[in-house]
Amino acid sequence: MNVMYHMNANTAATHQRIANLRSESIRGVNTYHTAQSGIGVSDMAEADMRWDNVYQNTADSSIFVASESCGLEPGVDFGSLTRTNGQY
């Protein structure tokens, strides 16, 4: 029974991840994990698909910077965000 339970849970998680990625594709966005989360604070941010890199200000979590290439160095006040890849 445990094996069947884990197989079903893994299958459901895979289907959810695919649905999340399909939704992002339809809306033309990528979803990123933010650096700060907590009660009342979202732990994800969405950015247009054209942006390759998204950064969040460490002092003011409402400020984001995005770039189309790896050449941007926003400075020490910004931390790079990682993509969720549909796992949220």
PyMOL Python script that loads the backbone (N, CA, C, O; Angstrom):
from pymol import cmd

cmd.read_pdbstr("""\
ATOM      1  N   MET A   1       0.817  -1.192   0.000  1.00  0.00           N
ATOM      2  CA  MET A   1       0.000   0.000   0.000  1.00  0.00           C
ATOM      3  C   MET A   1       0.865   1.261   0.000  1.00  0.00           C
ATOM      4  O   MET A   1       0.537   2.243  -0.667  1.00  0.00           O
ATOM      5  N   ASN A   2       1.965   1.232   0.747  1.00  0.00           N
ATOM      6  CA  ASN A   2       2.830   2.415   0.797  1.00  0.00           C
ATOM      7  C   ASN A   2       3.418   2.731  -0.576  1.00  0.00           C
ATOM      8  O   ASN A   2       3.529   3.894  -0.962  1.00  0.00           O
ATOM      9  N   VAL A   3       3.789   1.685  -1.302  1.00  0.00           N
ATOM     10  CA  VAL A   3       4.351   1.894  -2.632  1.00  0.00           C
ATOM     11  C   VAL A   3       3.308   2.529  -3.538  1.00  0.00           C
ATOM     12  O   VAL A   3       3.619   3.464  -4.275  1.00  0.00           O
ATOM     13  N   MET A   4       2.089   2.039  -3.494  1.00  0.00           N
ATOM     14  CA  MET A   4       1.010   2.604  -4.313  1.00  0.00           C
ATOM     15  C   MET A   4       0.720   4.045  -3.909  1.00  0.00           C
ATOM     16  O   MET A   4       0.494   4.899  -4.765  1.00  0.00           O
ATOM     17  N   TYR A   5       0.727   4.312  -2.612  1.00  0.00           N
ATOM     18  CA  TYR A   5       0.494   5.674  -2.134  1.00  0.00           C
ATOM     19  C   TYR A   5       1.554   6.627  -2.675  1.00  0.00           C
ATOM     20  O   TYR A   5       1.226   7.715  -3.148  1.00  0.00           O
ATOM     21  N   HIS A   6       2.824   6.228  -2.610  1.00  0.00           N
ATOM     22  CA  HIS A   6       3.916   7.083  -3.087  1.00  0.00           C
ATOM     23  C   HIS A   6       3.873   7.264  -4.596  1.00  0.00           C
ATOM     24  O   HIS A   6       4.167   8.346  -5.105  1.00  0.00           O
ATOM     25  N   MET A   7       3.506   6.201  -5.312  1.00  0.00           N
ATOM     26  CA  MET A   7       3.380   6.323  -6.767  1.00  0.00           C
ATOM     27  C   MET A   7       2.272   7.322  -7.117  1.00  0.00           C
ATOM     28  O   MET A   7       2.451   8.161  -7.999  1.00  0.00           O
ATOM     29  N   ASN A   8       1.148   7.236  -6.439  1.00  0.00           N
ATOM     30  CA  ASN A   8       0.047   8.163  -6.698  1.00  0.00           C
ATOM     31  C   ASN A   8       0.430   9.592  -6.329  1.00  0.00           C
ATOM     32  O   ASN A   8       0.092  10.529  -7.051  1.00  0.00           O
ATOM     33  N   ALA A   9       1.129   9.764  -5.217  1.00  0.00           N
ATOM     34  CA  ALA A   9       1.553  11.098  -4.800  1.00  0.00           C
ATOM     35  C   ALA A   9       2.539  11.689  -5.801  1.00  0.00           C
ATOM     36  O   ALA A   9       2.445  12.871  -6.133  1.00  0.00           O
ATOM     37  N   ASN A  10       3.484  10.885  -6.287  1.00  0.00           N
ATOM     38  CA  ASN A  10       4.450  11.364  -7.275  1.00  0.00           C
ATOM     39  C   ASN A  10       3.771  11.717  -8.586  1.00  0.00           C
ATOM     40  O   ASN A  10       4.112  12.717  -9.216  1.00  0.00           O
ATOM     41  N   THR A  11       2.814  10.903  -8.996  1.00  0.00           N
ATOM     42  CA  THR A  11       2.078  11.176 -10.230  1.00  0.00           C
ATOM     43  C   THR A  11       1.287  12.470 -10.106  1.00  0.00           C
ATOM     44  O   THR A  11       1.272  13.280 -11.033  1.00  0.00           O
ATOM     45  N   ALA A  12       0.631  12.669  -8.973  1.00  0.00           N
ATOM     46  CA  ALA A  12      -0.139  13.898  -8.753  1.00  0.00           C
ATOM     47  C   ALA A  12       0.777  15.117  -8.750  1.00  0.00           C
ATOM     48  O   ALA A  12       0.424  16.154  -9.314  1.00  0.00           O
ATOM     49  N   ALA A  13       1.946  15.007  -8.125  1.00  0.00           N
ATOM     50  CA  ALA A  13       2.898  16.122  -8.096  1.00  0.00           C
ATOM     51  C   ALA A  13       3.397  16.450  -9.497  1.00  0.00           C
ATOM     52  O   ALA A  13       3.562  17.621  -9.838  1.00  0.00           O
ATOM     53  N   THR A  14       3.636  15.436 -10.303  1.00  0.00           N
ATOM     54  CA  THR A  14       4.078  15.651 -11.676  1.00  0.00           C
ATOM     55  C   THR A  14       3.002  16.349 -12.487  1.00  0.00           C
ATOM     56  O   THR A  14       3.293  17.280 -13.238  1.00  0.00           O
ATOM     57  N   HIS A  15       1.764  15.907 -12.342  1.00  0.00           N
ATOM     58  CA  HIS A  15       0.656  16.540 -13.064  1.00  0.00           C
ATOM     59  C   HIS A  15       0.489  17.998 -12.644  1.00  0.00           C
ATOM     60  O   HIS A  15       0.214  18.854 -13.485  1.00  0.00           O
ATOM     61  N   GLN A  16       0.650  18.292 -11.356  1.00  0.00           N
ATOM     62  CA  GLN A  16       0.529  19.663 -10.867  1.00  0.00           C
ATOM     63  C   GLN A  16       1.641  20.537 -11.430  1.00  0.00           C
ATOM     64  O   GLN A  16       1.393  21.673 -11.833  1.00  0.00           O
ATOM     65  N   ARG A  17       2.873  20.013 -11.463  1.00  0.00           N
ATOM     66  CA  ARG A  17       4.004  20.771 -11.997  1.00  0.00           C
ATOM     67  C   ARG A  17       3.788  21.070 -13.472  1.00  0.00           C
ATOM     68  O   ARG A  17       4.052  22.188 -13.916  1.00  0.00           O
ATOM     69  N   ILE A  18       3.313  20.097 -14.239  1.00  0.00           N
ATOM     70  CA  ILE A  18       3.037  20.302 -15.664  1.00  0.00           C
ATOM     71  C   ILE A  18       1.940  21.341 -15.857  1.00  0.00           C
ATOM     72  O   ILE A  18       2.034  22.184 -16.749  1.00  0.00           O
ATOM     73  N   ALA A  19       0.904  21.285 -15.031  1.00  0.00           N
ATOM     74  CA  ALA A  19      -0.174  22.276 -15.119  1.00  0.00           C
ATOM     75  C   ALA A  19       0.341  23.673 -14.800  1.00  0.00           C
ATOM     76  O   ALA A  19      -0.056  24.641 -15.448  1.00  0.00           O
ATOM     77  N   ASN A  20       1.224  23.790 -13.806  1.00  0.00           N
ATOM     78  CA  ASN A  20       1.801  25.089 -13.457  1.00  0.00           C
ATOM     79  C   ASN A  20       2.639  25.636 -14.607  1.00  0.00           C
ATOM     80  O   ASN A  20       2.533  26.815 -14.944  1.00  0.00           O
ATOM     81  N   LEU A  21       3.474  24.789 -15.214  1.00  0.00           N
ATOM     82  CA  LEU A  21       4.310  25.227 -16.331  1.00  0.00           C
ATOM     83  C   LEU A  21       3.466  25.603 -17.548  1.00  0.00           C
ATOM     84  O   LEU A  21       3.784  26.565 -18.247  1.00  0.00           O
ATOM     85  N   ARG A  22       2.404  24.860 -17.804  1.00  0.00           N
ATOM     86  CA  ARG A  22       1.512  25.176 -18.925  1.00  0.00           C
ATOM     87  C   ARG A  22       0.830  26.526 -18.679  1.00  0.00           C
ATOM     88  O   ARG A  22       0.693  27.328 -19.603  1.00  0.00           O
ATOM     89  N   SER A  23       0.408  26.776 -17.447  1.00  0.00           N
ATOM     90  CA  SER A  23      -0.213  28.055 -17.107  1.00  0.00           C
ATOM     91  C   SER A  23       0.762  29.211 -17.311  1.00  0.00           C
ATOM     92  O   SER A  23       0.388  30.256 -17.844  1.00  0.00           O
ATOM     93  N   GLU A  24       2.021  29.023 -16.883  1.00  0.00           N
ATOM     94  CA  GLU A  24       3.037  30.056 -17.080  1.00  0.00           C
ATOM     95  C   GLU A  24       3.256  30.320 -18.565  1.00  0.00           C
ATOM     96  O   GLU A  24       3.387  31.470 -18.984  1.00  0.00           O
ATOM     97  N   SER A  25       3.296  29.260 -19.352  1.00  0.00           N
ATOM     98  CA  SER A  25       3.513  29.395 -20.791  1.00  0.00           C
ATOM     99  C   SER A  25       2.374  30.158 -21.460  1.00  0.00           C
ATOM    100  O   SER A  25       2.615  31.029 -22.296  1.00  0.00           O
ATOM    101  N   ILE A  26       1.153  29.841 -21.100  1.00  0.00           N
ATOM    102  CA  ILE A  26      -0.009  30.523 -21.673  1.00  0.00           C
ATOM    103  C   ILE A  26       0.010  32.005 -21.316  1.00  0.00           C
ATOM    104  O   ILE A  26      -0.309  32.853 -22.149  1.00  0.00           O
ATOM    105  N   ARG A  27       0.385  32.317 -20.067  1.00  0.00           N
ATOM    106  CA  ARG A  27       0.409  33.712 -19.619  1.00  0.00           C
ATOM    107  C   ARG A  27       1.675  34.445 -20.023  1.00  0.00           C
ATOM    108  O   ARG A  27       1.739  35.669 -19.904  1.00  0.00           O
ATOM    109  N   GLY A  28       2.694  33.720 -20.502  1.00  0.00           N
ATOM    110  CA  GLY A  28       3.938  34.345 -20.944  1.00  0.00           C
ATOM    111  C   GLY A  28       4.815  34.832 -19.814  1.00  0.00           C
ATOM    112  O   GLY A  28       5.478  35.861 -19.944  1.00  0.00           O
ATOM    113  N   VAL A  29       4.830  34.101 -18.692  1.00  0.00           N
ATOM    114  CA  VAL A  29       5.633  34.500 -17.534  1.00  0.00           C
ATOM    115  C   VAL A  29       6.473  33.329 -17.037  1.00  0.00           C
ATOM    116  O   VAL A  29       6.184  32.167 -17.323  1.00  0.00           O
ATOM    117  N   ASN A  30       7.510  33.662 -16.293  1.00  0.00           N
ATOM    118  CA  ASN A  30       8.274  32.690 -15.517  1.00  0.00           C
ATOM    119  C   ASN A  30       8.078  33.051 -14.055  1.00  0.00           C
ATOM    120  O   ASN A  30       7.987  34.230 -13.712  1.00  0.00           O
ATOM    121  N   THR A  31       8.013  32.044 -13.191  1.00  0.00           N
ATOM    122  CA  THR A  31       7.806  32.268 -11.767  1.00  0.00           C
ATOM    123  C   THR A  31       9.121  32.019 -11.036  1.00  0.00           C
ATOM    124  O   THR A  31       9.836  31.061 -11.329  1.00  0.00           O
ATOM    125  N   TYR A  32       9.429  32.892 -10.082  1.00  0.00           N
ATOM    126  CA  TYR A  32      10.677  32.833  -9.318  1.00  0.00           C
ATOM    127  C   TYR A  32      10.378  32.788  -7.824  1.00  0.00           C
ATOM    128  O   TYR A  32       9.395  33.364  -7.359  1.00  0.00           O
ATOM    129  N   HIS A  33      11.248  32.089  -7.071  1.00  0.00           N
ATOM    130  CA  HIS A  33      11.183  32.119  -5.615  1.00  0.00           C
ATOM    131  C   HIS A  33      11.798  33.438  -5.156  1.00  0.00           C
ATOM    132  O   HIS A  33      12.897  33.790  -5.585  1.00  0.00           O
ATOM    133  N   THR A  34      11.106  34.166  -4.294  1.00  0.00           N
ATOM    134  CA  THR A  34      11.653  35.418  -3.782  1.00  0.00           C
ATOM    135  C   THR A  34      12.561  35.143  -2.592  1.00  0.00           C
ATOM    136  O   THR A  34      12.522  34.072  -1.988  1.00  0.00           O
ATOM    137  N   ALA A  35      13.371  36.129  -2.277  1.00  0.00           N
ATOM    138  CA  ALA A  35      14.332  35.984  -1.189  1.00  0.00           C
ATOM    139  C   ALA A  35      13.655  36.074   0.173  1.00  0.00           C
ATOM    140  O   ALA A  35      14.112  35.458   1.137  1.00  0.00           O
ATOM    141  N   GLN A  36      12.572  36.834   0.257  1.00  0.00           N
ATOM    142  CA  GLN A  36      11.905  37.016   1.538  1.00  0.00           C
ATOM    143  C   GLN A  36      10.480  36.497   1.451  1.00  0.00           C
ATOM    144  O   GLN A  36       9.751  36.791   0.504  1.00  0.00           O
ATOM    145  N   SER A  37      10.104  35.734   2.439  1.00  0.00           N
ATOM    146  CA  SER A  37       8.731  35.257   2.515  1.00  0.00           C
ATOM    147  C   SER A  37       8.291  35.296   3.969  1.00  0.00           C
ATOM    148  O   SER A  37       9.108  35.480   4.871  1.00  0.00           O
ATOM    149  N   GLY A  38       7.035  35.126   4.181  1.00  0.00           N
ATOM    150  CA  GLY A  38       6.499  35.149   5.528  1.00  0.00           C
ATOM    151  C   GLY A  38       5.004  35.377   5.477  1.00  0.00           C
ATOM    152  O   GLY A  38       4.397  35.331   4.407  1.00  0.00           O
ATOM    153  N   ILE A  39       4.421  35.617   6.610  1.00  0.00           N
ATOM    154  CA  ILE A  39       2.982  35.832   6.683  1.00  0.00           C
ATOM    155  C   ILE A  39       2.641  37.127   5.959  1.00  0.00           C
ATOM    156  O   ILE A  39       3.169  38.189   6.285  1.00  0.00           O
ATOM    157  N   GLY A  40       1.765  37.031   4.987  1.00  0.00           N
ATOM    158  CA  GLY A  40       1.350  38.197   4.227  1.00  0.00           C
ATOM    159  C   GLY A  40       2.304  38.600   3.125  1.00  0.00           C
ATOM    160  O   GLY A  40       2.035  39.552   2.391  1.00  0.00           O
ATOM    161  N   VAL A  41       3.422  37.889   2.995  1.00  0.00           N
ATOM    162  CA  VAL A  41       4.412  38.200   1.964  1.00  0.00           C
ATOM    163  C   VAL A  41       4.482  37.015   1.010  1.00  0.00           C
ATOM    164  O   VAL A  41       4.702  35.879   1.432  1.00  0.00           O
ATOM    165  N   SER A  42       4.293  37.287  -0.273  1.00  0.00           N
ATOM    166  CA  SER A  42       4.352  36.215  -1.260  1.00  0.00           C
ATOM    167  C   SER A  42       5.769  35.679  -1.361  1.00  0.00           C
ATOM    168  O   SER A  42       6.735  36.437  -1.276  1.00  0.00           O
ATOM    169  N   ASP A  43       5.893  34.375  -1.542  1.00  0.00           N
ATOM    170  CA  ASP A  43       7.224  33.786  -1.703  1.00  0.00           C
ATOM    171  C   ASP A  43       7.555  33.532  -3.166  1.00  0.00           C
ATOM    172  O   ASP A  43       8.526  32.844  -3.481  1.00  0.00           O
ATOM    173  N   MET A  44       6.731  34.098  -4.069  1.00  0.00           N
ATOM    174  CA  MET A  44       6.966  33.962  -5.499  1.00  0.00           C
ATOM    175  C   MET A  44       6.740  35.296  -6.197  1.00  0.00           C
ATOM    176  O   MET A  44       5.965  36.139  -5.745  1.00  0.00           O
ATOM    177  N   ALA A  45       7.440  35.456  -7.312  1.00  0.00           N
ATOM    178  CA  ALA A  45       7.257  36.627  -8.171  1.00  0.00           C
ATOM    179  C   ALA A  45       7.218  36.140  -9.611  1.00  0.00           C
ATOM    180  O   ALA A  45       7.877  35.162  -9.965  1.00  0.00           O
ATOM    181  N   GLU A  46       6.440  36.828 -10.439  1.00  0.00           N
ATOM    182  CA  GLU A  46       6.356  36.477 -11.855  1.00  0.00           C
ATOM    183  C   GLU A  46       7.003  37.571 -12.681  1.00  0.00           C
ATOM    184  O   GLU A  46       6.876  38.758 -12.381  1.00  0.00           O
ATOM    185  N   ALA A  47       7.702  37.149 -13.733  1.00  0.00           N
ATOM    186  CA  ALA A  47       8.331  38.096 -14.652  1.00  0.00           C
ATOM    187  C   ALA A  47       8.081  37.616 -16.075  1.00  0.00           C
ATOM    188  O   ALA A  47       7.905  36.423 -16.319  1.00  0.00           O
ATOM    189  N   ASP A  48       8.067  38.550 -17.000  1.00  0.00           N
ATOM    190  CA  ASP A  48       7.872  38.231 -18.408  1.00  0.00           C
ATOM    191  C   ASP A  48       8.928  37.231 -18.862  1.00  0.00           C
ATOM    192  O   ASP A  48      10.065  37.260 -18.390  1.00  0.00           O
ATOM    193  N   MET A  49       8.548  36.351 -19.776  1.00  0.00           N
ATOM    194  CA  MET A  49       9.464  35.306 -20.253  1.00  0.00           C
ATOM    195  C   MET A  49      10.720  35.845 -20.926  1.00  0.00           C
ATOM    196  O   MET A  49      11.723  35.136 -21.015  1.00  0.00           O
ATOM    197  N   ARG A  50      10.681  37.079 -21.399  1.00  0.00           N
ATOM    198  CA  ARG A  50      11.861  37.608 -22.103  1.00  0.00           C
ATOM    199  C   ARG A  50      13.023  37.861 -21.161  1.00  0.00           C
ATOM    200  O   ARG A  50      14.159  37.978 -21.620  1.00  0.00           O
ATOM    201  N   TRP A  51      12.779  37.952 -19.850  1.00  0.00           N
ATOM    202  CA  TRP A  51      13.854  38.215 -18.897  1.00  0.00           C
ATOM    203  C   TRP A  51      14.545  36.913 -18.532  1.00  0.00           C
ATOM    204  O   TRP A  51      13.897  35.942 -18.140  1.00  0.00           O
ATOM    205  N   ASP A  52      15.867  36.901 -18.664  1.00  0.00           N
ATOM    206  CA  ASP A  52      16.654  35.723 -18.325  1.00  0.00           C
ATOM    207  C   ASP A  52      17.017  35.676 -16.848  1.00  0.00           C
ATOM    208  O   ASP A  52      17.105  34.599 -16.258  1.00  0.00           O
ATOM    209  N   ASN A  53      17.226  36.841 -16.255  1.00  0.00           N
ATOM    210  CA  ASN A  53      17.642  36.933 -14.862  1.00  0.00           C
ATOM    211  C   ASN A  53      16.774  37.945 -14.136  1.00  0.00           C
ATOM    212  O   ASN A  53      16.496  39.025 -14.657  1.00  0.00           O
ATOM    213  N   VAL A  54      16.344  37.589 -12.920  1.00  0.00           N
ATOM    214  CA  VAL A  54      15.542  38.492 -12.096  1.00  0.00           C
ATOM    215  C   VAL A  54      16.233  38.615 -10.743  1.00  0.00           C
ATOM    216  O   VAL A  54      16.672  37.625 -10.157  1.00  0.00           O
ATOM    217  N   TYR A  55      16.319  39.854 -10.263  1.00  0.00           N
ATOM    218  CA  TYR A  55      16.981  40.144  -8.990  1.00  0.00           C
ATOM    219  C   TYR A  55      16.010  40.879  -8.083  1.00  0.00           C
ATOM    220  O   TYR A  55      15.144  41.615  -8.556  1.00  0.00           O
ATOM    221  N   GLN A  56      16.158  40.674  -6.755  1.00  0.00           N
ATOM    222  CA  GLN A  56      15.323  41.350  -5.766  1.00  0.00           C
ATOM    223  C   GLN A  56      16.220  42.143  -4.831  1.00  0.00           C
ATOM    224  O   GLN A  56      17.274  41.668  -4.407  1.00  0.00           O
ATOM    225  N   ASN A  57      15.783  43.368  -4.514  1.00  0.00           N
ATOM    226  CA  ASN A  57      16.531  44.221  -3.606  1.00  0.00           C
ATOM    227  C   ASN A  57      16.474  43.619  -2.208  1.00  0.00           C
ATOM    228  O   ASN A  57      15.405  43.221  -1.745  1.00  0.00           O
ATOM    229  N   THR A  58      17.615  43.551  -1.535  1.00  0.00           N
ATOM    230  CA  THR A  58      17.664  42.963  -0.201  1.00  0.00           C
ATOM    231  C   THR A  58      17.147  43.906   0.869  1.00  0.00           C
ATOM    232  O   THR A  58      16.674  43.451   1.910  1.00  0.00           O
ATOM    233  N   ALA A  59      17.225  45.206   0.639  1.00  0.00           N
ATOM    234  CA  ALA A  59      16.742  46.171   1.620  1.00  0.00           C
ATOM    235  C   ALA A  59      15.237  46.425   1.476  1.00  0.00           C
ATOM    236  O   ALA A  59      14.541  46.576   2.480  1.00  0.00           O
ATOM    237  N   ASP A  60      14.737  46.474   0.262  1.00  0.00           N
ATOM    238  CA  ASP A  60      13.318  46.715  -0.014  1.00  0.00           C
ATOM    239  C   ASP A  60      12.819  45.611  -0.939  1.00  0.00           C
ATOM    240  O   ASP A  60      13.069  45.639  -2.144  1.00  0.00           O
ATOM    241  N   SER A  61      12.117  44.647  -0.372  1.00  0.00           N
ATOM    242  CA  SER A  61      11.725  43.454  -1.134  1.00  0.00           C
ATOM    243  C   SER A  61      10.696  43.730  -2.222  1.00  0.00           C
ATOM    244  O   SER A  61      10.340  42.816  -2.966  1.00  0.00           O
ATOM    245  N   SER A  62      10.210  44.959  -2.337  1.00  0.00           N
ATOM    246  CA  SER A  62       9.248  45.294  -3.391  1.00  0.00           C
ATOM    247  C   SER A  62       9.942  45.784  -4.665  1.00  0.00           C
ATOM    248  O   SER A  62       9.274  46.073  -5.658  1.00  0.00           O
ATOM    249  N   ILE A  63      11.275  45.881  -4.647  1.00  0.00           N
ATOM    250  CA  ILE A  63      12.030  46.363  -5.808  1.00  0.00           C
ATOM    251  C   ILE A  63      12.702  45.178  -6.500  1.00  0.00           C
ATOM    252  O   ILE A  63      13.436  44.411  -5.877  1.00  0.00           O
ATOM    253  N   PHE A  64      12.437  45.045  -7.800  1.00  0.00           N
ATOM    254  CA  PHE A  64      13.009  43.981  -8.610  1.00  0.00           C
ATOM    255  C   PHE A  64      13.725  44.581  -9.812  1.00  0.00           C
ATOM    256  O   PHE A  64      13.364  45.661 -10.280  1.00  0.00           O
ATOM    257  N   VAL A  65      14.745  43.878 -10.313  1.00  0.00           N
ATOM    258  CA  VAL A  65      15.466  44.256 -11.518  1.00  0.00           C
ATOM    259  C   VAL A  65      15.532  43.001 -12.380  1.00  0.00           C
ATOM    260  O   VAL A  65      15.753  41.901 -11.873  1.00  0.00           O
ATOM    261  N   ALA A  66      15.339  43.172 -13.690  1.00  0.00           N
ATOM    262  CA  ALA A  66      15.406  42.034 -14.606  1.00  0.00           C
ATOM    263  C   ALA A  66      16.309  42.382 -15.778  1.00  0.00           C
ATOM    264  O   ALA A  66      16.447  43.545 -16.155  1.00  0.00           O
ATOM    265  N   SER A  67      16.926  41.344 -16.350  1.00  0.00           N
ATOM    266  CA  SER A  67      17.795  41.562 -17.504  1.00  0.00           C
ATOM    267  C   SER A  67      17.588  40.449 -18.518  1.00  0.00           C
ATOM    268  O   SER A  67      17.152  39.348 -18.184  1.00  0.00           O
ATOM    269  N   GLU A  68      17.917  40.768 -19.777  1.00  0.00           N
ATOM    270  CA  GLU A  68      17.801  39.789 -20.848  1.00  0.00           C
ATOM    271  C   GLU A  68      19.074  38.989 -21.039  1.00  0.00           C
ATOM    272  O   GLU A  68      19.068  38.005 -21.780  1.00  0.00           O
ATOM    273  N   SER A  69      20.144  39.369 -20.408  1.00  0.00           N
ATOM    274  CA  SER A  69      21.392  38.640 -20.559  1.00  0.00           C
ATOM    275  C   SER A  69      22.093  38.545 -19.213  1.00  0.00           C
ATOM    276  O   SER A  69      21.689  39.188 -18.244  1.00  0.00           O
ATOM    277  N   CYS A  70      23.135  37.744 -19.162  1.00  0.00           N
ATOM    278  CA  CYS A  70      23.875  37.533 -17.909  1.00  0.00           C
ATOM    279  C   CYS A  70      24.809  38.688 -17.580  1.00  0.00           C
ATOM    280  O   CYS A  70      25.415  38.687 -16.508  1.00  0.00           O
ATOM    281  N   GLY A  71      24.949  39.671 -18.459  1.00  0.00           N
ATOM    282  CA  GLY A  71      25.910  40.744 -18.281  1.00  0.00           C
ATOM    283  C   GLY A  71      25.571  41.759 -17.207  1.00  0.00           C
ATOM    284  O   GLY A  71      26.439  42.543 -16.825  1.00  0.00           O
ATOM    285  N   LEU A  72      24.351  41.779 -16.706  1.00  0.00           N
ATOM    286  CA  LEU A  72      23.950  42.769 -15.710  1.00  0.00           C
ATOM    287  C   LEU A  72      24.466  42.377 -14.335  1.00  0.00           C
ATOM    288  O   LEU A  72      24.282  41.243 -13.893  1.00  0.00           O
ATOM    289  N   GLU A  73      25.109  43.314 -13.665  1.00  0.00           N
ATOM    290  CA  GLU A  73      25.526  43.154 -12.277  1.00  0.00           C
ATOM    291  C   GLU A  73      24.827  44.238 -11.474  1.00  0.00           C
ATOM    292  O   GLU A  73      25.328  45.362 -11.416  1.00  0.00           O
ATOM    293  N   PRO A  74      23.676  43.943 -10.846  1.00  0.00           N
ATOM    294  CA  PRO A  74      22.901  44.996 -10.189  1.00  0.00           C
ATOM    295  C   PRO A  74      23.516  45.527  -8.904  1.00  0.00           C
ATOM    296  O   PRO A  74      23.053  46.544  -8.388  1.00  0.00           O
ATOM    297  N   GLY A  75      24.516  44.892  -8.383  1.00  0.00           N
ATOM    298  CA  GLY A  75      25.178  45.382  -7.176  1.00  0.00           C
ATOM    299  C   GLY A  75      24.904  44.501  -5.968  1.00  0.00           C
ATOM    300  O   GLY A  75      24.178  43.510  -6.047  1.00  0.00           O
ATOM    301  N   VAL A  76      25.503  44.886  -4.849  1.00  0.00           N
ATOM    302  CA  VAL A  76      25.408  44.069  -3.641  1.00  0.00           C
ATOM    303  C   VAL A  76      24.036  44.149  -2.989  1.00  0.00           C
ATOM    304  O   VAL A  76      23.698  43.298  -2.166  1.00  0.00           O
ATOM    305  N   ASP A  77      23.239  45.151  -3.337  1.00  0.00           N
ATOM    306  CA  ASP A  77      21.911  45.298  -2.737  1.00  0.00           C
ATOM    307  C   ASP A  77      20.870  44.392  -3.375  1.00  0.00           C
ATOM    308  O   ASP A  77      19.710  44.417  -2.963  1.00  0.00           O
ATOM    309  N   PHE A  78      21.243  43.601  -4.357  1.00  0.00           N
ATOM    310  CA  PHE A  78      20.293  42.743  -5.054  1.00  0.00           C
ATOM    311  C   PHE A  78      20.745  41.292  -5.009  1.00  0.00           C
ATOM    312  O   PHE A  78      21.929  40.989  -5.161  1.00  0.00           O
ATOM    313  N   GLY A  79      19.783  40.404  -4.798  1.00  0.00           N
ATOM    314  CA  GLY A  79      20.055  38.970  -4.821  1.00  0.00           C
ATOM    315  C   GLY A  79      19.347  38.328  -5.997  1.00  0.00           C
ATOM    316  O   GLY A  79      18.220  38.703  -6.322  1.00  0.00           O
ATOM    317  N   SER A  80      19.987  37.373  -6.635  1.00  0.00           N
ATOM    318  CA  SER A  80      19.429  36.682  -7.786  1.00  0.00           C
ATOM    319  C   SER A  80      18.325  35.729  -7.339  1.00  0.00           C
ATOM    320  O   SER A  80      18.470  35.034  -6.334  1.00  0.00           O
ATOM    321  N   LEU A  81      17.222  35.697  -8.083  1.00  0.00           N
ATOM    322  CA  LEU A  81      16.117  34.802  -7.770  1.00  0.00           C
ATOM    323  C   LEU A  81      16.213  33.558  -8.643  1.00  0.00           C
ATOM    324  O   LEU A  81      16.688  33.626  -9.776  1.00  0.00           O
ATOM    325  N   THR A  82      15.768  32.430  -8.120  1.00  0.00           N
ATOM    326  CA  THR A  82      15.791  31.180  -8.863  1.00  0.00           C
ATOM    327  C   THR A  82      14.386  30.835  -9.365  1.00  0.00           C
ATOM    328  O   THR A  82      13.392  31.103  -8.690  1.00  0.00           O
ATOM    329  N   ARG A  83      14.319  30.241 -10.555  1.00  0.00           N
ATOM    330  CA  ARG A  83      13.032  29.852 -11.129  1.00  0.00           C
ATOM    331  C   ARG A  83      12.435  28.684 -10.354  1.00  0.00           C
ATOM    332  O   ARG A  83      13.151  27.836  -9.821  1.00  0.00           O
ATOM    333  N   THR A  84      11.119  28.662 -10.305  1.00  0.00           N
ATOM    334  CA  THR A  84      10.424  27.599  -9.598  1.00  0.00           C
ATOM    335  C   THR A  84      10.321  26.330 -10.431  1.00  0.00           C
ATOM    336  O   THR A  84      10.205  25.237  -9.877  1.00  0.00           O
ATOM    337  N   ASN A  85      10.361  26.459 -11.763  1.00  0.00           N
ATOM    338  CA  ASN A  85      10.200  25.325 -12.678  1.00  0.00           C
ATOM    339  C   ASN A  85       8.910  24.551 -12.392  1.00  0.00           C
ATOM    340  O   ASN A  85       8.869  23.325 -12.484  1.00  0.00           O
ATOM    341  N   GLY A  86       7.867  25.295 -12.045  1.00  0.00           N
ATOM    342  CA  GLY A  86       6.554  24.700 -11.831  1.00  0.00           C
ATOM    343  C   GLY A  86       6.347  24.060 -10.474  1.00  0.00           C
ATOM    344  O   GLY A  86       5.285  23.495 -10.215  1.00  0.00           O
ATOM    345  N   GLN A  87       7.336  24.136  -9.606  1.00  0.00           N
ATOM    346  CA  GLN A  87       7.221  23.512  -8.290  1.00  0.00           C
ATOM    347  C   GLN A  87       6.935  24.559  -7.234  1.00  0.00           C
ATOM    348  O   GLN A  87       7.840  25.091  -6.591  1.00  0.00           O
ATOM    349  N   TYR A  88       5.644  24.842  -7.071  1.00  0.00           N
ATOM    350  CA  TYR A  88       5.221  25.782  -6.030  1.00  0.00           C
ATOM    351  C   TYR A  88       3.905  25.399  -5.448  1.00  0.00           C
ATOM    352  O   TYR A  88       3.401  26.083  -4.558  1.00  0.00           O
TER     353      TYR A  88
END
""", "prot")
cmd.dss("prot")
cmd.show_as("cartoon", "prot")
cmd.util.cbc("prot")
cmd.orient("prot")
